[in-house]
């Protein structure tokens, strides 16, 4: 009798879940914009997209003397954990868009938990050209992109949905390196499913310090068929370059080149993962493929997150007006 009661309760619960899911799907409906973007971003266009972060990993890995100014890269004798190609995870993916010349561009990102279930975290230098109501130029996010596939569909970035700190616009990508993070609010995919409902999300952690182990870093090298992952640890890096002032999390991982900016630095968290940084910050993420950085996630990151989830007006560059820019 107890078994029968449990089975009956389970059937009732399943019926309730099915009814709720059906109601949600009825409300959403197909998203025509996502359908158009899905048609635009063909496998050939995605494979040909160029990195927005052209400087990331652009220099050789020759260790620099520790006494020289503006050191960036492996230190003498430093162990560099290897990276490997894999099919990715649902919570990480890549942005695609076209720049002012019509050239396809790409940068990495990760889905973070939010009340609207629609938020992607990336680097400020990736998304800073899309302030306010500027044309999105096919700007969309593809979770777990690999082998030119879109396993969960494509998620357009909402108009007025790009959030970059005002400090980053005002100071620029070098003097403002400590603010090199961004959020993008997405629309549902082709069949009307919200991003987090489709793929889940990671927890955003702020104010947790510079030292974390283990750290799983994921990024999408431009032109590669698959993303990279690497297991390592983060330490504190006090900038020795006056052009890029600040203190940043630093991580050693091999082969992180252009396109990987905005990729998450993840730590294990109950039920999944939490993000403590994204590739960016000092030297927009690092000049060599072996060493990457992140802006520190603190009060400014929390403030930007709150602006994104509450739908506050996004910031924009003062020099050209808050809603007039667009680019890579």
PEZIKA-V13531 format. One record per residue. NEAR is the number of other C-alpha atoms within 10 Angstrom. Layout:
[[NEAR] [NEAR]]
//
This chain:
[[6] [7] [8] [9] [10] [11] [12] [12] [12] [12] [12] [12] [12] [12] [12] [12] [12] [12] [12] [12] [11] [11] [11] [13] [14] [11] [9] [13] [14] [16] [17] [14] [17] [23] [17] [14] [22] [21] [11] [12] [20] [14] [14] [9] [15] [23] [18] [16] [20] [22] [25] [25] [25] [15] [17] [25] [24] [14] [15] [11] [17] [11] [14] [15] [11] [12] [7] [8] [12] [15] [16] [23] [22] [23] [16] [11] [7] [10] [12] [16] [15] [15] [19] [13] [16] [13] [14] [19] [16] [19] [23] [28] [27] [28] [30] [26] [26] [18] [19] [13] [8] [11] [13] [23] [24] [32] [31] [34] [32] [32] [29] [24] [18] [19] [9] [14] [22] [26] [26] [31] [26] [29] [31] [29] [28] [28] [26] [26] [23] [27] [28] [23] [18] [17] [18] [23] [17] [22] [22] [25] [32] [26] [29] [24] [26] [22] [14] [17] [16] [18] [12] [17] [22] [29] [29] [28] [23] [17] [17] [22] [25] [29] [29] [33] [25] [18] [19] [24] [23] [14] [14] [17] [23] [20] [19] [24] [29] [25] [32] [34] [31] [26] [27] [29] [25] [24] [25] [27] [27] [22] [16] [19] [22] [20] [29] [22] [11] [17] [17] [17] [25] [25] [20] [20] [16] [16] [12] [11] [15] [19] [14] [18] [13] [14] [22] [18] [27] [32] [32] [33] [24] [26] [16] [15] [18] [21] [29] [23] [26] [21] [20] [19] [21] [23] [15] [16] [16] [12] [18] [15] [15] [11] [15] [20] [18] [20] [20] [26] [28] [26] [28] [25] [23] [22] [22] [31] [27] [27] [31] [34] [37] [36] [32] [32] [30] [26] [22] [15] [11] [7] [8] [13] [18] [21] [26] [26] [32] [34] [34] [34] [35] [33] [24] [29] [31] [27] [25] [24] [23] [25] [25] [34] [29] [35] [28] [29] [25] [15] [11] [16] [23] [15] [11] [21] [23] [13] [18] [24] [18] [10] [13] [13] [14] [21] [22] [27] [23] [12] [10] [9] [11] [17] [18] [17] [18] [18] [21] [21]]
//
